[in-house]
Amino acid sequence: MAGEHILIVDDEPAIQSTLRGVLEDEGYRVTAIGSGAEALARIAEETPDLVFLDIWMSGMDGLETLEKIKRVRSDATVVMISGHGTIETAVKATKLGAYDFIEKPLSLEKTLLIATRALEHARLERDNAQLRERLDLEWDIVGQGAAVRALRQQIATAAPTNGRVLIHGENGSGKELVARAIHQHSTRAAEPFVEVNCAAIPEELIESELFGHEKGAFTGAVARRRGKFELANGGTLFLDEIGDMTLKTQAKVLRALEEQAFERVGGKDTIKVDVRVIAASNKNLPELIERGGFRDDLFYRLNVIPIEVPPLRERKEDIPLLINHFIGRFAFENGKRVKTISVEALAYFQSYDWPGNVRELRNMVERLVIMTPGAIIGSDDLPAPLRPKDLAAGQGKFQLAAARTDGGAFDHVLQLADVAGPVVGLKFLELRGGEARRIQSELARGLH
């Protein structure tokens, strides 16, 4: 791509001049220097998109320079140049992180081809890093309240171990987020994370889904298929809504947990796996055991590390941060301008009990980001049940007054809006005249 920056490090002026001319003719921005020390100084200031680095230089040679470049900028893309290289030298350069290795006299055609490929490789690496960052943000546990801090501490303690985890929480509270966070902070993070929603798979297919099947095992089994246990080998298997699993399947899962082995449906060979199992349920499993709906021995196998995910109504101090997070995310995904939310609208968010928890709030914010025509989400934009339709405008102000006098709750809303970030801004379009000025005055005096 024209305009990308290429750094040439070679102590031969003729090589510098030739390479610079060829690369600049292709539209690249080129810097040429003659020593490893200069290269390190340049890279500390600005990372070039590509480095051509000569191996045989006086003073600090190319291999030593490469090693130090990688310490400073591990993502730097470096192509080594040598007039009399050996296989041993090439192997060492590759081990130190060189992208490729070319020999003098340089073939300009080959040099341009390698430059193109190396720059494309660097772009893909950057794109992958950005994608991983976005995925990490997508599964981030948002919140700063006491309940979320305690939850993060439990995750940090459980993650580095191989102990099985049983997560309990209401629908939409974030059980999958917790499971993924445990996996991401474990020694298995580079291995697969495989999810199975036990409530969404028909009873007659759940065993095949978990353990796989052989060709001809049942009608429609036209080929061998690996199950989730096998696909998760080396990594983490997340069994969501395990309370909906049949007793027959529970027995097979119990055996797989005890022996780390199973047979595919219709198969005879025993398959060994190394899988960490994390399970989750929104049901009270001890009560289910008493009613005969869940095996107690499986419960004890899974419940090594119990984690409770709090419902949103018990951590309302995190609502502004969640709104901020979701507004930014959905504005980006839908190509919308980032919106702000008024104080009155935020008060409605705070007073609602969110029976669907974070999932319900997420969906509400997505709807408002897409459907609100203006730059500010006001109370009039809120649909039922967040703002009941039978509330008149005067009653809306009454709710604010009630929130303000109920143990200082409205002051708490103002504080949360102030710290949540630029998206959840303090807008006063729903408030008129002296009321808006009074609130602004309170904020100016620091009455949070």
Buried (B, 14 or more C-beta within 10 A) or exposed (E): EEEBBBBBBBBBEEBBEBBBEBBEEEEBBBBBBBBBEBBBEBBEEEBBBBBBBBBBBEEBBBBBBBBBBBEEBEEBBBBBBBEEBEEEBBEBBEEBBBBBBBBBEBEBEEBBEBBEEBBEBBBEEEEEEEEEEEEEEEBEBBBBBEBBEEBBEBBEEBBEBEEBBBBBBBEBBBBBBBBBBBBBBBEBEEBBBBBBBBEEBEEEEBBBBBBBBBEEBEEEBEEBBEBBBBBBBEBBBBBBBBBBBBEEBBEBBBBBBEEBEBBBBBBEEEBEBEBBBBBBBBBEBEEBBEEEBBBEEBBEBBBBBEBBBBBBEEBBBBBBBBBBBBBBBBBEEEEEEBBBBBBBBBBBBBBBEBEBBBBBBBEBBBBBBEEBEEEBBBBBBBEEEBBEEEBEEEEBBEBBEEBBEEEBBBBBBBBBBBEBBEBBBBBBBBBEEEBBEEBEEBBEEEEB
